[in-house]
Amino acid sequence: MIERSHVNQRMSQIVKHNGVVYLAGQVGEGDTVAEQTRDCLDKVAALLEEAGSSVENILQAVIWLADMDDFAEMNEVWDAWVPEGHAPARACGEAKLALSKFRVEVIVIAAC
């Protein structure tokens, strides 16, 4: 069975199927990449908890940056957030995001 939460016509924020949680891309508020990353990751953690999972259960993360020059700033926040010994498979790339104010987007898949 597929379970969906926070659904609108375009997307679901959470989709659960066969013990796996898929989150829609999360963007954050803030003036800096660090602030936006922190906000994104807070949203990810809250959605995972709502879905019955946690940061420790993240299998894969895909991070999109509006500018790869922000890689180190994003990684500083990411590295402090990921629990030691629970780093997921991860990719990071550069992309034009939905709105110009967004500088980082995080997409995760986790076990539940």
JOUR-V741320 format. One record per residue. N is the residue number from 1. RES is the residue in one small letter. SS is DSSP state (A for helix, B for strand, O for the rest). PHI is phi in whole degrees, 0 to 359 (* if undefined). OMEGA is omega in radians with two decimals (none if undefined). Layout:
n=<N	N>
res=<RES	RES>
ss=<SS	SS>
phi=<PHI	PHI>
omega=<OMEGA	OMEGA>
This chain:
n=<1	2	3	4	5	6	7	8	9	10	11	12	13	14	15	16	17	18	19	20	21	22	23	24	25	26	27	28	29	30	31	32	33	34	35	36	37	38	39	40	41	42	43	44	45	46	47	48	49	50	51	52	53	54	55	56	57	58	59	60	61	62	63	64	65	66	67	68	69	70	71	72	73	74	75	76	77	78	79	80	81	82	83	84	85	86	87	88	89	90	91	92	93	94	95	96	97	98	99	100	101	102	103	104	105	106	107	108	109	110	111	112>
res=<m	i	e	r	s	h	v	n	q	r	m	s	q	i	v	k	h	n	g	v	v	y	l	a	g	q	v	g	e	g	d	t	v	a	e	q	t	r	d	c	l	d	k	v	a	a	l	l	e	e	a	g	s	s	v	e	n	i	l	q	a	v	i	w	l	a	d	m	d	d	f	a	e	m	n	e	v	w	d	a	w	v	p	e	g	h	a	p	a	r	a	c	g	e	a	k	l	a	l	s	k	f	r	v	e	v	i	v	i	a	a	c>
ss=<O	B	B	B	B	B	B	O	O	O	O	B	B	B	B	B	B	O	O	B	B	B	B	O	O	B	B	O	O	O	O	O	A	A	A	A	A	A	A	A	A	A	A	A	A	A	A	A	A	A	O	O	O	O	A	A	A	B	B	B	B	B	B	B	B	O	O	A	A	A	A	A	A	A	A	A	A	A	A	A	A	O	O	O	O	O	O	O	B	B	B	B	B	B	O	O	O	O	O	O	O	O	O	B	B	B	B	B	B	B	B	O>
phi=<*	258	248	235	228	55	262	229	299	267	198	245	285	228	230	243	202	50	76	236	251	246	254	293	300	251	244	233	266	137	272	246	298	299	297	295	297	301	295	304	291	297	295	302	299	295	294	298	299	301	276	87	237	199	301	296	260	293	270	214	229	240	242	250	248	292	211	297	296	269	304	295	296	296	298	300	289	303	298	286	273	286	297	305	84	235	293	277	298	213	227	220	216	255	206	282	273	304	232	296	287	277	243	210	223	236	237	228	235	221	280	228>
omega=<3.09	3.09	3.13	3.11	-3.14	-3.02	2.91	-3.09	-3.03	-2.98	3.00	3.07	3.14	2.97	3.10	3.11	3.08	3.07	3.13	3.11	3.08	3.09	2.99	3.10	-3.14	3.06	-3.07	3.06	3.08	-3.11	-3.10	3.07	3.12	3.12	3.14	3.12	3.13	-3.14	3.08	-3.06	3.03	3.11	3.10	-3.12	-3.14	3.12	3.10	3.11	3.10	-3.11	-3.13	3.14	-3.14	3.11	-3.14	-3.08	-3.14	3.12	-3.07	3.03	3.02	-3.10	3.08	3.06	3.06	-3.13	-3.12	3.04	3.13	-3.06	-3.09	-3.14	3.09	-3.10	3.12	3.11	3.14	-3.07	3.11	-3.06	-3.08	3.13	-3.14	3.14	-3.09	3.13	3.14	2.89	-3.02	3.00	3.10	3.13	3.14	3.13	2.99	-3.07	-2.99	3.11	-3.07	3.13	-3.14	-3.13	-3.14	3.05	-3.09	3.12	3.14	2.98	-3.09	2.99	3.06	none>
